[in-house]
Amino acid sequence: MARAQLDSLDYKILHTLSTNGRKPYLEIARECGVSGAAIHQRIQKLTAMGVLKGSECLIDAASVGYETCAYIGFFLKDPSQFDEVVERLRAIPEVVEVHFTTGQYDMFIKLYARNNDHLLHLIHEELQALGLARTESLISFKEVFKRQLPVHQRKN
């Protein structure tokens, strides 16, 4: 995908939204010295260009009963089945990220389970049925921090 052509106002908007995605458009407009309508139009443009991919509400997994976070590397029996495996992973609600990677794994996923027994069930009953040669699992004890990418206009 080609890099989007963004100007300084676009970068100001992106920086503001990356630090506080709930900031009202009028407040962003005041900070940027433009009208609320201009901010609204720019955000629509950034969304249409695929720069902004929407917004999300971040839920603490443990507070809703998902105490185990795991990262699992997949070794596929047949790597040409990647697209099919991805579609089948979409049907497993506990799988929250899927990556096609370089290195030793064919795929790498992130999932949440209620506990270790639930994780074991997911691996044996849901994931192994996908045509995997084997998996390697890493359990996250605690997410220390998570953040947005830094958004700053590059100097040419």
Secondary structure, DSSP 8 states (H G I E B T S, - for coil): -------HHHHHHHHHHHH-TT--HHHHHHHHTS-HHHHHHHHHHHHHTTSS--------GGGGT--EEEEEEEEESSGGGHHHHHHHHHT-TTEEEEEE-SSS-SEEEEEEESSHHHHHHIIIIIIGGGTEEEEEEEEES---------------
